[in-house]
Amino acid sequence: MAKRGLEKYVTYPSIVPTGKSEMIPVKIAFPYRHLNYSFTIEVLNSLYEGAKLSGKSARVPAGIQDAWLAGYYKAFALDPSQTKVYQTLLSQFRRIRNERNLNSDEYLELLTAYVQSLPYDADKLSSIEIAPRFPIETIVDGTGICSDKSLLLAGLLSHEGYAVSVLQFGKENHLTVGLPAPDGYDFAGCGQTVVETTAISYIGYPAGEYADTTSRPKVFSIGHGTKKYESIRDVAKILATLSSLNEKISEEGTLTLEIVRLHEKLLRLKEELTKSRDELPVLLKEDKIIEYESLRQTHNKNVERLKKMLDSYNRLVAEYQKHAGLAEFIQHNRLDRPAVSLKLRSFDN
């Protein structure tokens, strides 16, 4: 078949299987919606060894600039020799999907949970050679850095018909997965919502060094899928709620500071009451009736003030506990977006 486009000029990485014929058992284990899933698949050692030994660099003629990168990432994610591995792995995920009656968005979240749960390979990050792994390597090794894990997830989603891309953050030297997003729900105007793969998080939640960047990532499409993530609006509400809660309950949050200020006022008022309580019998004993009566009235007014302040304080503390509980629920249930959305609806009511 004749090569088209940049493939005429660029030599991309590809897997060259070795002669080893034995199979490697690979245990897949990951959490999803408060359940732990595990199963074992087998992959050809010849394919795994070939992936590890194959070159990871591309030969690129001068003047092409970044146009070659789309093919480079596809070469890893969609190397045709990995098709059977994807099919074997995805057959197990489809079984879970069918057993749990997951819809398209929930199935995407299931696949994402698997990749996010793979341990981050800190040793590779500190090594000299940080070229991406082929997905089969990441599957067998059970670990990876951002590029390894993102290319694995992109390959899985592409084979399941999702309109998936990889997002390259040049300044931050970071790679994530991208999914088409409607206006107002994308990242930095790139038309994509981010899917962070280095740690368990909500789809659409940027993390790490690029979380606060305003620079637009480069978008490289992987495959020809058309399915989108339709729950991004739900996630946006979840993340906005979490941000609002943190603004109130963080160490410097508005609600936290209000409670601290009121608590300080309570302590000062209690000191005044203790002092006046001790002074009243002395004034009475000394027959200083006018002073006694004035202080008694002030003391009684402060007692009433204290009761009102305690009521306000208790209401603020109850409000804090309610907000803190919801924030904890949102954080704890990152792998159960539908449950969090349901919780928010009941919280609003």
C-alpha positions in Angstrom: 0.0 0.0 0.0 1.4 3.4 -1.0 2.2 5.7 1.8 0.2 8.9 2.1 0.9 12.4 3.5 3.8 12.7 5.9 4.3 9.0 6.0 6.1 9.4 2.7 8.8 11.5 4.4 8.7 10.5 8.1 9.7 7.2 9.5 7.6 6.4 12.6 8.3 3.9 15.4 6.7 0.5 14.9 6.8 -2.8 16.8 8.9 -5.6 15.4 8.0 -8.8 17.2 10.8 -11.1 18.3 10.8 -14.9 17.9 9.6 -15.7 21.4 6.4 -17.7 21.4 5.4 -18.0 25.0 2.5 -16.1 26.6 2.8 -13.6 29.4 0.0 -13.6 32.0 -1.0 -10.1 33.0 -3.2 -9.4 36.0 -5.4 -6.3 35.5 -6.7 -4.8 38.8 -8.4 -1.5 39.3 -11.2 0.2 41.3 -14.4 1.6 39.9 -17.5 2.8 41.9 -16.4 1.4 45.2 -15.7 -2.1 43.7 -12.4 -3.6 42.9 -12.2 -5.5 39.6 -9.5 -8.0 38.6 -8.9 -10.4 35.8 -6.0 -11.9 33.9 -5.2 -11.7 30.2 -2.4 -13.2 28.2 -0.2 -11.4 25.7 2.5 -12.7 23.4 6.0 -12.3 24.8 7.2 -11.8 21.2 5.1 -8.7 20.9 6.0 -7.3 24.3 9.7 -7.9 23.8 9.5 -6.5 20.3 7.9 -3.3 21.7 10.6 -2.9 24.3 13.4 -3.4 21.8 11.9 -1.3 19.0 13.2 2.2 18.4 11.0 4.9 19.8 12.3 7.8 17.7 11.0 9.1 14.4 13.2 10.2 11.5 11.8 13.6 10.5 13.1 15.7 7.6 13.8 19.4 8.3 11.1 21.9 7.8 8.1 19.8 8.8 7.8 21.4 12.3 5.2 19.8 14.5 3.0 18.3 11.8 4.7 14.9 12.2 3.6 14.5 15.9 0.1 13.4 15.0 1.5 10.4 13.2 4.1 9.8 16.0 1.4 9.5 18.7 -0.8 7.3 16.5 2.2 5.0 15.8 2.3 4.2 19.5 -1.4 4.1 20.3 -2.5 2.3 17.1 0.3 0.1 16.1 -1.6 -2.7 14.2 0.3 -5.5 15.9 -1.3 -4.4 19.2 -4.9 -4.9 17.9 -5.3 -8.4 19.4 -4.1 -7.2 22.7 -6.6 -4.4 22.7 -9.4 -6.8 21.7 -8.4 -9.2 24.5 -8.3 -6.5 27.1 -11.5 -4.8 25.9 -13.4 -8.0 25.9 -13.1 -8.0 29.7 -14.1 -4.4 30.0 -17.1 -5.0 27.8 -18.1 -7.9 30.0 -18.1 -5.5 33.0 -20.0 -2.9 31.0 -22.7 -5.4 30.1 -22.9 -6.8 33.6 -23.3 -3.3 35.1 -25.4 -2.0 32.2 -23.1 1.0 31.8 -23.9 3.7 29.2 -21.4 5.2 26.8 -20.1 7.8 29.3 -19.9 5.4 32.2 -18.0 2.9 30.0 -15.6 5.6 29.1 -15.2 6.4 32.8 -14.5 2.7 33.5 -11.7 2.6 31.0 -10.3 5.8 32.4 -10.4 4.4 35.9 -8.2 1.5 34.8 -5.5 3.7 33.3 -5.6 6.3 36.0 -5.1 3.6 38.7 -1.9 2.3 37.1 1.0 3.5 39.4 3.0 6.4 38.2 6.5 5.4 37.1 8.7 7.9 39.0 11.9 5.9 38.2 11.3 6.4 34.4 10.7 10.1 34.9 14.1 10.4 36.4 15.9 8.3 33.8 17.7 9.6 30.7 15.4 7.9 28.2 11.7 9.0 28.6 10.4 8.1 25.1 6.8 6.8 25.3 6.1 3.1 25.9 3.9 1.3 23.5 0.6 0.5 25.2 1.4 -3.2 25.3 4.4 -2.3 27.5 2.3 -0.2 29.8 -0.2 -3.0 30.1 2.4 -5.6 31.0 4.6 -3.3 33.1 1.6 -2.1 34.9 3.0 1.4 35.3 3.9 4.5 33.2 4.4 8.2 33.1 1.9 10.7 31.5 2.8 9.8 27.9 2.6 6.1 28.5 -0.7 6.2 30.2 -2.2 8.7 27.9 -1.3 6.7 24.8 -2.8 3.6 26.3 -6.1 5.3 27.2 -6.2 7.0 23.8 -5.7 3.6 22.1 -8.4 1.9 24.2 -10.9 4.7 23.6 -10.1 4.8 19.9 -10.8 1.1 19.5 -14.1 1.7 21.2 -15.1 4.4 18.8 -14.6 7.5 20.9 -13.4 10.8 19.3 -10.2 10.8 21.3 -7.1 13.0 21.0 -3.9 13.5 22.9 -3.1 17.0 24.2 0.5 18.1 24.3 1.5 20.8 26.8 4.8 21.9 25.5 5.9 24.2 28.3 4.9 21.8 31.0 6.3 18.7 29.1 3.0 17.0 29.8 0.7 14.7 27.8 -3.0 14.1 28.5 -6.0 12.7 26.7 -8.6 15.0 25.1 -12.2 14.6 24.3 -14.4 17.0 22.2 -16.1 19.6 24.5 -18.8 22.1 23.8 -18.0 25.8 23.9 -17.3 26.9 27.5 -16.4 23.4 28.7 -13.1 23.0 26.9 -9.6 23.7 28.2 -8.0 27.1 27.2 -10.1 27.3 24.0 -8.6 24.1 22.5 -12.0 22.5 21.9 -11.2 19.6 24.1 -11.8 18.6 27.7 -8.8 17.1 29.4 -8.6 13.6 30.8 -5.7 13.4 33.3 -4.2 9.9 33.3 -1.5 10.3 36.0 -3.9 10.1 38.9 -7.5 9.3 39.7 -9.6 12.3 38.9 -12.8 13.5 37.3 -12.8 13.7 33.5 -12.3 17.4 32.8 -10.3 18.1 35.9 -6.8 19.4 35.0 -4.1 18.5 37.5 -0.4 18.9 38.1 1.8 21.6 36.6 -0.6 22.5 33.8 -3.7 22.9 36.0 -3.3 26.7 36.2 -1.8 27.3 32.8 -3.6 29.4 30.3 -1.6 28.2 27.4 -3.5 26.2 24.7 -2.2 22.6 24.3 -1.6 21.1 20.9 -4.3 18.7 19.9 -3.5 15.5 18.0 -6.4 13.3 17.0 -6.1 9.5 17.5 -8.2 7.3 15.3 -11.5 8.1 13.7 -14.1 7.6 16.5 -17.2 9.7 16.8 -18.6 9.0 20.3 -18.3 11.9 22.7 -18.4 12.4 26.5 -21.9 13.8 27.1 -21.6 14.2 30.9 -19.1 17.0 30.8 -21.7 19.5 32.0 -22.4 17.3 35.1 -18.6 17.2 35.8 -18.4 21.0 35.3 -21.1 21.4 38.0 -19.3 19.0 40.3 -15.9 20.8 39.9 -17.5 24.2 40.3 -19.3 23.1 43.5 -16.0 21.7 44.8 -14.2 24.9 44.1 -16.9 26.9 45.8 -16.8 24.7 48.8 -13.1 24.9 49.1 -13.3 28.7 49.0 -15.5 28.5 52.1 -13.9 25.7 54.1 -10.2 25.9 53.3 -7.8 27.2 55.9 -8.2 30.7 54.6 -11.8 30.1 53.4 -14.5 32.7 54.0 -16.5 30.4 56.3 -13.5 29.2 58.2 -12.3 32.8 58.8 -15.9 33.8 59.9 -15.9 30.9 62.4 -12.5 31.8 63.7 -13.4 35.5 64.2 -16.7 34.6 66.0 -14.8 32.2 68.2 -12.4 34.9 69.2 -15.3 37.2 70.0 -16.9 34.4 72.1 -13.7 34.0 74.1 -13.4 37.7 74.8 -17.0 37.9 75.9 -16.6 34.9 78.1 -13.6 36.7 79.7 -15.8 39.8 80.3 -18.5 37.7 81.9 -16.0 35.9 84.1 -14.6 39.2 85.2 -18.0 40.8 85.9 -19.3 37.7 87.7 -16.3 37.9 90.1 -16.7 41.7 90.6 -20.5 41.7 91.3 -20.3 40.1 94.8 -17.4 42.4 95.7 -19.4 45.5 94.8 -22.4 44.2 96.7 -20.3 43.4 99.8 -18.8 46.9 99.7 -22.4 48.3 99.4 -21.7 50.0 96.1 -25.2 49.7 94.9 -25.1 52.0 91.9 -22.0 50.4 90.5 -23.4 46.9 91.3 -26.7 47.6 89.5 -24.9 49.0 86.4 -22.5 46.1 86.2 -25.4 43.6 86.8 -27.3 45.0 83.9 -24.2 44.9 81.7 -23.5 41.4 82.8 -27.1 40.2 82.0 -26.9 41.9 78.6 -23.6 40.1 77.8 -25.2 36.8 78.9 -27.9 37.3 76.3 -25.3 38.4 73.7 -23.4 35.2 74.5 -26.4 33.0 73.9 -27.0 34.7 70.5 -23.4 34.4 69.6 -23.3 30.8 70.5 -26.4 30.1 68.4 -24.7 31.9 65.4 -21.5 30.0 66.1 -23.2 26.6 66.2 -25.1 27.4 63.0 -21.8 28.3 61.3 -20.1 25.1 62.5 -23.1 23.1 61.3 -22.9 24.8 57.9 -19.1 24.1 57.8 -19.6 20.5 58.6 -22.3 20.2 55.9 -20.0 21.8 53.3 -17.0 19.8 54.5 -19.0 16.6 54.3 -20.1 17.3 50.7 -16.5 18.3 49.7 -15.2 15.0 51.1 -18.0 13.1 49.3 -17.0 14.7 46.0 -13.3 13.9 46.5 -13.9 10.4 47.8 -16.3 9.5 44.9 -14.1 10.5 41.9 -14.8 7.1 40.4 -18.6 7.5 40.8 -19.6 10.6 38.9 -23.3 9.6 38.7 -23.5 9.2 42.5 -22.0 12.6 43.0 -24.3 14.2 40.6 -27.3 12.7 42.4 -25.9 13.9 45.7 -25.6 17.4 44.4 -29.2 17.4 43.3 -30.4 16.4 46.7 -28.0 18.9 48.3 -29.5 21.7 46.2 -33.0 20.7 47.3 
